[in-house]
């Protein structure tokens, strides 16, 4: 996971999508990612993780699992304006 505040280091290509692979970050190709604050965690059975809006994340299932994503909030969920590359593609 990487906090929203480090978006400028995430090699984003369109809004919340990065060119970098979450499994193995190639710092030679994406040198600015060295400055991103990467947080890694492994969840045990029965645990869950809440990611605030805008946080970068990569999910890998180590065993059979379920993932839920909620994007239909009562308040506006349009947070793409701060992304530098939003209008480039």
C-alpha positions, -999 to +999 in steps of 0.1 A: +000+000+000+011+036-006-007+066+008-024+090-015+001+117-006+028+098-025+008+098-058+036+118-075+059+088-071+036+061-084+042+063-121+005+067-127-006+063-162-043+071-159-059+082-126-053+054-101-035+030-124+003+026-123+028+013-148+047-004-120+039-040-111+030-044-074+047-078-072+082-066-081+089-029-085+116-022-110+133+009-095+155+013-126+123+019-147+105+039-120+132+057-100+106+080-083+091+050-066+121+049-043+105+079-025+071+063-020+063+050+014+054+014+008+035-004+035+032-042+033+009-064+054-004-099+054-039-105+067-047-136+087-080-155+083-109-134+097-090-101+094-099-072+071-082-041+059-099-007+052-081+014+026-089+051+026-099+066-007-070+073-030-045+048-014-025+028-039-026-009-033-018-043-048-036-074-036-023-109-039-043-139-025-020-164-007-049-188-003-086-190-012-100-156-002-127-130-009-123-093-017-150-067-015-147-032-030-171-004-023-172+026-046-208+037-044-207+062-016-233+088-007-207+115-012-188+122-044-161+096-051-144+117-078-109+121-066-091+119-100-085+157-103-052+156-082-036+131-106-011+147-128-015+122-157-053+123-157-057+143-189-026+130-206-041+098-220 
